[in-house]
Amino acid sequence: MRVLRLFLAALLALLLPAAAQADVTWGGTAEARVGYGTNPFLYNNSDAGSGLVGFTLAPEVDWRQPTAKTVLSGSYNRDQYFSKYGHADDYGVDLRRTEQFSSKLSGTAHAGYFSSISGLLSPYYNNIVTQPGTVDSLSVGARQKRIYGDAGLDYQPNARDAFSVTGVAEHDSYSRFFGGDYTYVGGTGSYSRAIDARTRVGFQLVGGQSFSKLYPDTASIQPAATLQRKLSAHWTFKGSLGAIIELERAGGRSRTRVTPGFSASLCDSQPRLDLCATASRQTAPSGLGGLRRETQFGVEGTYRLSERSRLVGSVVYGMSDTDRLVVVDQVAYGDQRYAFARLSYQRDLSRRLSAGASGFYQRRSGGGLPNIHALAITFNLTAKFGHLPS
């Protein structure tokens, strides 16, 4: 934890003074919603329904310089159920800076904090498709607090070669009796080379270690070959294939496990449709069982019905595996299977105001338990405030 604090302090020392002299704009969104849902926290033997009201407030401040941009954003989200389930809320703050140091070198720095009771409608839980491996998919219904930071450099010495390096650190803690607090430290290094106008090949090395008082410390190393290919004017493929090497030491004994690892995305971008299919298998830290092997398949897309209306949807299926069995509140958190789906319709009523409706579904199984389901439908009104991009 001390190393993490020093890492974050160094990031903030770089971020804040750099943003002091820059053009400043601010803005954000505010959303109010009503709806109906069942079992938002995936409780066992619970399928009762309840009406709900909720809101989200998400302000943002941008500092822009000729070769850099700093963004400070925050959010507060709350859903109040009329019966049985109480409320779910999450809040956080995030600071990110990107800078072009020269024509060949650029960098990013990023730090933040959030606290979340992850329910079905949580924006944090909804990131499970777009950010696999960054969401603790088994923490639904528990208070999770995370402090995190990362920094990276991209170097392109010529038109064909590209190097990248990133370091990351985070500390997660959970509500009482749920899981084990942990600290995760890791990094990524990669190299790629353009072999023609449409194709890049290369390799990457991802490494990380999870430290926990409840579970043995576990490290993972993930070497992989990478490929990026422009298939057509609209379709792009990105992928990696390699191995996951897990190293665990407990009670004076060590163990090594080697399994396949991969990631892939196939994306289409057209005037009316944006579509991406993704698949990945990697390690991810968790408060339940320490470092877990996460396999995930997903599809997300946006279809623009007109200049003012659109459909946004996503579907994900995941498998979270561990060599340990953890039982909390009569639920066994060994190997788990989970699914999540979302479909939203949004229509712009004016430049600053929009309205829409959304449907959500989630399911979890594993540990000898039957499938646990949850459903929700909401109707929302969203307003933009402050600066609007041109």
C-alpha positions in Angstrom: 0.0 0.0 0.0 2.9 2.4 0.7 4.3 1.8 -2.8 0.9 2.6 -4.2 0.6 5.9 -2.2 4.0 7.0 -3.4 3.1 6.1 -7.0 -0.1 8.1 -6.9 1.6 11.0 -5.2 4.2 11.1 -8.0 1.4 11.0 -10.6 -0.5 13.9 -9.0 2.7 15.9 -8.7 3.1 15.6 -12.5 -0.5 16.1 -13.4 -1.7 19.2 -11.4 1.2 21.7 -12.0 1.2 20.8 -15.7 -2.5 21.8 -16.0 -2.2 25.1 -14.2 -1.6 27.2 -17.3 -4.1 26.1 -19.9 -7.4 27.0 -21.5 -10.2 25.7 -19.2 -13.7 24.4 -20.1 -16.2 22.6 -17.9 -19.4 20.8 -18.4 -21.2 17.5 -17.7 -24.4 15.6 -17.6 -27.3 15.1 -15.1 -29.7 12.2 -15.5 -33.0 11.3 -13.7 -34.7 8.0 -14.1 -37.6 5.8 -12.9 -38.1 2.1 -13.5 -38.7 -1.4 -12.2 -36.3 -4.1 -11.4 -35.8 -7.6 -9.8 -32.9 -8.8 -7.7 -30.4 -6.1 -8.6 -27.6 -7.6 -6.4 -28.0 -11.2 -7.5 -29.1 -12.5 -4.1 -29.7 -16.2 -3.9 -33.4 -17.2 -3.7 -34.7 -13.7 -4.4 -36.8 -12.7 -7.4 -39.0 -10.0 -5.8 -39.6 -6.9 -7.9 -39.5 -3.3 -6.9 -40.0 0.1 -8.4 -37.1 2.5 -8.3 -36.0 6.1 -8.8 -32.4 7.2 -9.5 -30.1 9.9 -10.7 -26.6 10.4 -12.0 -24.5 13.5 -11.9 -21.2 13.6 -13.9 -19.3 16.9 -14.1 -16.0 17.4 -15.9 -13.3 20.0 -16.2 -10.8 20.1 -19.1 -7.5 21.9 -19.3 -6.2 22.2 -22.9 -2.7 23.2 -24.0 -1.2 23.1 -27.6 0.3 19.6 -27.0 -1.5 18.3 -23.9 -4.9 17.8 -22.3 -5.9 17.2 -18.7 -9.3 16.0 -17.7 -10.7 16.0 -14.1 -14.1 14.2 -13.9 -16.3 13.0 -11.2 -19.6 11.1 -10.8 -22.3 10.2 -8.3 -24.9 7.6 -9.1 -27.8 6.4 -6.9 -30.7 4.1 -7.4 -33.3 3.9 -4.6 -35.6 0.8 -4.5 -39.1 1.2 -3.0 -39.0 -2.2 -1.3 -36.6 -4.9 0.0 -33.4 -3.8 -1.7 -32.6 -0.4 -0.2 -30.3 1.5 -2.5 -27.2 1.2 -4.7 -24.8 4.0 -5.2 -21.3 4.7 -6.5 -19.1 7.8 -6.7 -15.6 8.6 -7.8 -13.1 11.1 -9.1 -10.7 10.6 -12.0 -7.8 12.6 -13.3 -6.2 11.9 -16.7 -3.5 13.7 -18.7 -2.3 13.0 -22.2 0.7 14.9 -23.7 2.6 14.9 -27.0 6.2 15.5 -25.9 7.6 15.4 -29.5 6.7 14.1 -32.9 7.9 10.6 -31.8 7.1 10.5 -28.1 3.7 10.8 -26.2 2.6 9.9 -22.7 -0.4 9.4 -20.4 -0.8 9.6 -16.7 -4.0 8.7 -14.8 -5.2 8.4 -11.2 -8.5 8.2 -9.4 -10.7 6.8 -6.7 -14.1 5.2 -6.6 -16.5 3.6 -4.2 -19.3 1.4 -5.5 -22.1 -0.9 -4.4 -22.3 -2.6 -7.8 -25.9 -3.2 -8.8 -27.5 -4.0 -12.1 -27.8 -0.3 -13.1 -24.3 0.7 -11.9 -22.3 2.5 -14.6 -19.2 0.8 -13.1 -20.7 -2.7 -13.6 -21.8 -1.6 -17.1 -18.1 -1.2 -18.1 -17.7 -5.0 -18.1 -18.0 -5.2 -21.9 -15.7 -2.3 -22.9 -13.1 -2.9 -20.2 -12.6 -6.6 -19.6 -10.3 -7.4 -16.8 -10.8 -4.0 -15.0 -14.2 -4.9 -13.4 -14.5 -7.3 -10.5 -17.4 -9.1 -12.0 -18.1 -11.1 -8.8 -18.5 -8.0 -6.5 -22.1 -7.3 -7.3 -24.0 -6.2 -4.2 -20.9 -5.4 -2.1 -19.3 -2.1 -1.3 -16.0 -2.0 -3.2 -13.5 0.9 -2.9 -10.6 1.3 -5.3 -7.7 3.8 -5.5 -5.7 3.4 -8.7 -3.1 5.0 -11.0 -1.3 4.2 -14.2 1.3 5.9 -16.5 2.6 5.1 -19.9 4.8 6.1 -22.8 4.4 5.5 -26.6 7.4 5.9 -28.8 7.4 5.8 -32.6 10.9 6.3 -34.0 9.7 5.9 -37.6 6.6 5.2 -39.7 6.9 1.4 -39.2 8.0 0.7 -35.6 6.2 1.5 -32.4 7.0 0.8 -28.7 4.8 1.2 -25.7 5.2 0.7 -21.9 2.7 1.1 -19.1 2.7 0.7 -15.3 -0.4 0.3 -13.2 -1.1 0.0 -9.4 -4.4 -0.2 -7.5 -5.7 -1.1 -4.0 -9.2 -2.5 -3.5 -11.1 -3.0 -0.3 -14.5 -4.6 0.3 -17.4 -4.4 2.7 -17.1 -6.6 5.8 -17.5 -10.4 5.4 -17.4 -10.2 1.6 -13.9 -10.7 0.3 -10.3 -10.0 0.8 -8.6 -6.6 0.4 -5.8 -6.7 -2.1 -3.1 -4.6 -3.8 -2.3 -5.1 -7.5 0.9 -3.9 -9.2 1.6 -4.6 -12.9 2.9 -3.4 -16.2 2.8 -3.9 -20.0 5.5 -3.6 -22.6 4.9 -4.0 -26.4 6.5 -3.6 -29.8 4.8 -3.6 -33.2 5.9 -3.2 -36.8 3.9 -2.3 -39.9 4.6 -4.9 -42.6 2.3 -3.2 -45.1 -0.3 -0.5 -45.3 -3.0 -2.6 -43.6 -1.0 -4.9 -41.2 1.0 -4.6 -38.0 2.6 -7.5 -36.1 4.5 -7.6 -32.9 4.7 -8.9 -29.3 3.7 -7.9 -25.8 4.5 -8.9 -22.3 2.0 -8.3 -19.5 3.0 -8.9 -15.9 1.4 -8.3 -12.5 1.2 -9.4 -8.9 -1.7 -9.4 -6.4 -0.9 -9.0 -2.7 -3.6 -10.1 -0.2 -3.7 -11.0 3.5 -6.5 -13.5 2.9 -5.1 -15.4 -0.1 -1.6 -16.4 -1.2 0.3 -13.8 -3.2 0.0 -14.6 -6.9 1.9 -13.3 -9.9 1.2 -13.7 -13.6 3.3 -13.3 -16.7 1.5 -13.2 -20.1 3.7 -13.1 -23.2 1.9 -12.9 -26.5 2.2 -12.3 -30.2 0.0 -9.5 -31.6 -1.7 -8.8 -34.9 -3.6 -5.8 -36.2 -5.2 -5.9 -39.6 -7.4 -3.5 -41.6 -9.7 -6.0 -43.3 -11.6 -3.4 -45.4 -12.7 0.2 -45.4 -14.9 -0.5 -42.3 -13.6 -3.6 -40.6 -10.6 -3.9 -38.3 -9.2 -6.9 -36.4 -6.9 -6.7 -33.4 -5.7 -9.8 -31.6 -3.0 -11.4 -29.4 -2.2 -15.0 -28.7 0.1 -16.4 -26.0 0.2 -18.0 -22.6 -0.7 -17.2 -19.0 2.0 -18.2 -16.5 0.8 -18.1 -12.9 3.2 -18.2 -10.0 1.9 -18.8 -6.5 3.8 -19.1 -3.2 2.1 -20.2 0.0 3.3 -22.0 3.1 6.9 -22.2 1.9 5.8 -24.0 -1.3 5.5 -22.6 -4.8 3.4 -23.7 -7.8 3.4 -22.8 -11.5 0.5 -23.1 -13.8 0.6 -22.4 -17.6 -2.6 -22.0 -19.6 -3.5 -20.3 -22.9 -4.2 -16.5 -23.1 -5.7 -14.4 -25.9 -7.5 -11.3 -26.8 -9.4 -10.4 -30.0 -11.6 -7.6 -31.3 -13.4 -7.3 -34.7 -14.9 -3.9 -35.2 -17.0 -2.2 -37.9 -17.4 1.5 -38.2 -19.9 2.9 -40.7 -21.9 6.2 -40.9 -24.9 4.6 -39.1 -23.4 1.6 -37.3 -20.6 1.0 -34.9 -20.1 -2.6 -34.0 -17.5 -4.6 -32.0 -17.1 -8.2 -31.1 -14.5 -9.0 -28.4 -13.0 -12.1 -26.8 -10.3 -12.4 -24.1 -8.7 -14.7 -21.6 -6.4 -13.1 -19.1 -5.8 -12.9 -15.3 -7.6 -10.3 -13.2 -7.4 -9.5 -9.5 -10.5 -10.1 -7.3 -11.5 -9.9 -3.7 -12.8 -13.5 -4.0 -10.0 -16.0 -4.5 -7.2 -13.6 -5.4 -5.9 -13.6 -8.9 -8.5 -15.2 -11.2 -8.5 -16.4 -14.8 -11.2 -14.4 -16.7 -12.5 -15.6 -20.0 -15.0 -13.2 -21.7 -16.9 -12.9 -24.9 -18.9 -9.8 -25.8 -20.6 -7.7 -28.5 -21.5 -4.1 -28.3 -22.9 -1.6 -30.9 -24.6 1.7 -31.7 -27.1 2.0 -34.5 -28.1 5.6 -35.4 -31.8 5.5 -36.4 -31.6 9.2 -37.4 -29.6 12.3 -36.6 -31.5 12.5 -33.3 -32.1 9.0 -32.2 -30.0 5.8 -31.7 -30.0 2.3 -30.3 -27.1 1.2 -28.0 -26.7 -2.4 -27.0 -24.2 -4.9 -25.5 -24.1 -8.5 -24.5 -21.4 -10.3 -22.6 -20.8 -13.9 -21.3 -17.9 -14.6 -18.9 -16.2 -17.3 -17.0 -14.2 -16.5 -13.9 -12.1 -19.4 -12.6 -10.0 -19.9 -9.5 -8.3 -22.8 -7.7 -9.9 -21.8 -4.4 -13.5 -22.0 -3.1 -14.8 -19.1 -1.1 -18.2 -19.2 0.6 -19.9 -15.9 1.6 -23.5 -15.7 2.7 -24.3 -19.3 1.5 -22.9 -18.4 -2.0 -19.8 -20.4 -3.2 -17.4 -18.2 -5.2 -15.3 -20.8 -6.9 -15.6 -21.1 -10.7 -18.4 -18.7 -11.8 -20.3 -18.0 -15.0 -22.0 -14.7 -15.6 -24.0 -13.0 -18.4 -25.0 -9.4 -18.9 -27.1 -7.7 -21.6 -28.3 -4.1 -22.1 -30.4 -2.4 -24.8 -31.1 1.4 -24.8 -33.0 3.8 -26.9 -32.1 7.5 -26.8 -33.5 10.5 -28.6 -32.2 14.0 -28.5 -35.0 16.5 -27.7 -32.7 19.5 -28.1 -29.0 20.2 -28.1 -28.9 19.8 -24.3 -31.7 17.5 -23.5 -32.4 13.8 -24.4 -34.8 11.1 -23.2 -34.8 7.3 -23.5 -35.6 3.9 -22.2 -33.2 1.0 -21.3 -33.6 -2.7 -20.5 -31.0 -4.8 -18.5 -30.5 -8.5 -17.7 -27.9 -10.3 -15.8 -27.3 -13.9 -14.7 -24.8 -15.8 -12.5 -24.2 -19.5 -11.9 -21.6 -21.7 -10.3 -20.7 -23.3 -7.0 -23.5 -25.8 -7.3 -26.2 -23.1 -7.1 -29.0 -22.7 -9.6 -28.9 -19.8 -12.1 -29.5 -16.4 -10.4 -31.3 -13.8 -12.6 -32.0 -10.1 -12.5 -34.1 -7.8 -14.8 -34.7 -4.1 -15.0 -36.3 -1.5 -17.2 -35.8 2.3 -16.8 -37.0 5.5 -18.4 -34.6 8.5 -18.3 -34.2 12.2 -18.9 -30.6 13.5 -19.4 -29.5 17.1 -19.5 -26.1 18.5 -20.6 -24.7 21.5 -18.8 -21.7 23.8 -19.2 -19.5 23.8 -22.3 -20.7 21.8 -25.3 -18.1 20.6 -27.8 -18.5 22.2 -31.3 
